[in-house]
Amino acid sequence: MAYFVVVDYCKGNLRSMQKGLQLAGAEARVSADPAVIARAGAIVLPGVGAFADAAGFMQTSGQMEVIRERIAEGVPFLGVCLGLQLLMERGNEGVPSPDWMEGLGVVSGCVRRVDAADERGRFYKVPHVGWNQVHCKDETDARLAPLFAGIDDGSNFYFTHSYRAEVTDQQDILATVTHARSFPCVIRKMNAFGVQFHPEKSSHKGLRVLQNFAAFARSL
């Protein structure tokens, strides 16, 4: 199949993601060029940085438009951490309140700061950094298999983030994580997936996620 492109929007964890995909058996290229993105067989949007800066660059560079078009065409897409958040309609990280920055709009909802306290008033550190358990909403859901085949419910993955997605349609949520409160950490709309954790930093289970995504992309 055609190459995988790791989108360079001047904020991403580019080389680690490229290396992870290569270990997973994919031909992975890093590029900021919309024309390269438009020809890719699969798109990966890695995640480090702030929503507003990332979305602003993607809009002005033409990346936003071409990624939307490719997702609408059914091209496999994987958003990691900030990449998951950019699938949402809007986010307020890096934007003066009460303003919002527009995202890809593939998944209905918004991006807000991670809660610092649970329902009992107990405080948690923000950012949420470290290993945490990922819980599948329904292990038998076929929509989860392209990423989580061979991975047990409750497996630990590595997180580092201060913002989280609020997803409007619960059907788009495939798995959750809890830090103060429960929130989505695996989402899907059509062939577009988002994971809040970093598979490229999550040892052998993270590599399995990338291998699963690569196999899914090659199967289409």
C-alpha positions in Angstrom: 0.0 0.0 0.0 1.0 3.7 -0.1 3.1 5.2 2.6 1.9 6.4 6.1 2.5 10.1 6.7 3.3 11.5 10.1 2.0 15.0 10.0 4.4 17.7 10.9 2.5 20.7 12.3 5.5 22.0 14.3 4.1 20.6 17.5 4.3 16.8 17.2 6.4 14.0 18.6 7.5 13.3 15.1 10.6 11.0 15.1 9.4 8.8 18.0 6.1 8.2 16.1 7.9 7.6 12.8 10.2 5.0 14.5 7.2 3.4 16.2 5.4 3.0 12.9 8.5 1.6 11.3 8.9 -1.0 14.1 5.2 -1.8 13.4 6.1 -2.6 9.8 4.8 0.6 8.1 6.6 2.8 5.6 6.4 6.1 7.5 7.3 9.5 6.2 7.3 12.8 8.2 5.9 15.7 6.2 4.2 19.1 6.6 3.3 19.2 2.9 -0.5 19.0 2.2 0.3 17.4 -1.2 2.2 14.6 0.5 -0.7 14.1 3.0 -3.1 13.9 0.1 -1.3 11.0 -1.4 -0.7 9.0 1.8 -2.4 5.6 2.4 -2.8 6.4 6.1 -2.4 9.5 8.2 -1.0 9.8 11.7 -1.3 13.0 13.7 1.1 12.8 16.7 0.6 14.8 19.9 2.8 17.3 21.7 1.8 20.9 22.1 -1.2 23.2 22.5 -4.5 22.9 20.7 -4.7 26.6 19.5 -1.1 26.7 18.1 -1.5 23.3 16.4 -4.9 24.1 14.9 -3.8 27.5 13.8 -0.8 26.1 11.9 -2.9 23.4 10.3 -5.4 25.9 9.1 -2.9 28.3 7.6 -0.8 25.6 6.0 -3.7 23.8 4.3 -3.2 20.7 6.4 -6.6 21.0 8.1 -8.6 21.0 4.8 -6.7 18.1 3.2 -6.9 15.9 6.4 -10.7 16.5 6.6 -11.0 15.5 2.9 -9.0 12.4 3.4 -10.9 11.3 6.5 -14.1 11.8 4.6 -12.8 9.6 1.8 -12.2 6.8 4.4 -8.4 7.0 4.6 -7.2 5.4 7.9 -6.3 8.1 10.5 -4.7 7.9 13.9 -4.6 10.9 16.2 -2.3 10.6 19.3 -2.8 12.7 22.4 -3.2 16.2 21.0 -3.9 14.4 17.7 -7.0 12.9 19.3 -8.1 16.3 20.6 -7.7 17.9 17.2 -10.4 15.5 15.9 -12.9 17.4 18.0 -14.9 20.5 16.9 -13.2 23.0 19.1 -10.7 23.4 22.0 -9.8 26.2 24.4 -6.2 25.4 25.2 -4.1 28.4 24.4 -7.1 30.6 23.7 -8.3 33.4 26.0 -11.6 32.5 27.7 -14.4 32.4 26.5 -13.0 32.0 22.9 -12.5 28.6 21.1 -10.2 27.4 18.3 -11.7 25.3 15.6 -10.5 21.7 15.2 -11.0 19.1 12.5 -14.6 18.7 13.5 -14.7 14.9 12.7 -16.0 14.1 16.1 -18.7 16.2 17.8 -17.6 17.8 21.1 -14.9 20.0 22.6 -11.6 19.9 24.5 -11.3 21.1 28.0 -8.7 21.0 30.8 -8.4 17.8 32.8 -10.2 18.0 36.2 -8.0 18.5 39.2 -10.5 17.1 41.7 -12.8 14.1 41.8 -16.4 13.9 43.0 -15.3 13.6 46.6 -13.1 16.7 46.4 -9.8 14.8 46.3 -7.1 16.6 44.3 -5.1 15.1 41.5 -2.0 16.4 39.7 -2.5 18.1 36.4 -1.0 17.4 33.9 -1.9 13.8 34.0 1.5 12.1 33.5 2.4 8.4 33.8 1.0 4.9 33.3 -2.8 4.4 33.7 -5.3 1.7 32.9 -7.4 1.9 29.7 -10.9 0.4 30.1 -12.8 -0.7 27.0 -16.5 0.2 27.0 -17.3 -3.1 25.3 -14.6 -5.6 24.6 -16.8 -7.3 22.0 -17.3 -4.1 20.0 -15.9 -4.8 16.5 -15.0 -1.1 16.1 -12.3 -1.5 18.8 -10.6 -4.5 17.2 -8.5 -2.5 14.6 -6.5 -1.0 17.5 -7.0 -3.4 20.5 -6.8 -6.9 19.0 -4.7 -8.9 21.4 -4.8 -6.3 24.2 -6.5 -7.0 27.5 -9.0 -4.7 29.0 -7.4 -2.7 31.8 -4.0 -2.7 30.2 -1.7 0.2 31.1 -0.6 2.9 28.6 1.5 6.0 29.0 -0.2 9.4 29.3 1.0 12.9 29.4 -1.6 15.7 28.9 -3.5 18.5 30.6 -6.6 18.5 28.4 -9.2 16.0 27.6 -12.0 15.4 25.0 -15.7 15.8 25.8 -17.4 13.7 23.2 -21.0 14.4 22.4 -22.0 11.1 20.9 -21.2 8.3 23.3 -21.1 5.8 20.4 -17.8 7.5 19.3 -16.2 6.5 22.6 -14.5 3.0 22.7 -12.4 3.2 25.9 -11.9 5.5 28.9 -9.3 6.3 31.5 -9.8 7.8 35.0 -7.7 10.6 36.5 -9.9 12.4 39.0 -12.8 11.7 36.6 -13.4 9.3 33.8 -12.9 10.6 30.2 -12.5 9.2 26.7 -9.1 7.8 25.7 -10.0 5.9 22.6 -12.5 7.3 20.1 -13.5 6.4 16.5 -15.5 8.0 13.7 -15.5 6.0 10.5 -11.9 5.1 9.9 -10.5 7.9 12.1 -9.2 6.8 15.5 -7.9 8.8 18.4 -6.0 7.7 21.4 -5.2 10.0 24.4 -2.2 7.9 25.4 1.1 7.6 23.6 1.5 4.2 22.0 5.0 5.1 20.9 6.0 5.5 24.6 3.9 2.5 25.9 6.3 -0.4 25.5 5.1 -3.6 23.8 1.4 -2.9 24.2 1.8 0.5 22.5 3.7 -1.2 19.7 0.8 -3.7 19.4 -1.6 -0.8 18.9 0.6 0.6 16.1 0.9 -2.9 14.6 -2.9 -3.3 14.7 -3.4 0.1 13.1 -0.9 -0.7 10.4 -2.5 -4.0 9.6 -5.9 -2.3 9.5 -4.7 0.3 7.1 -3.1 -2.3 4.8 -6.3 -4.3 4.8 -8.4 -1.5 3.2 
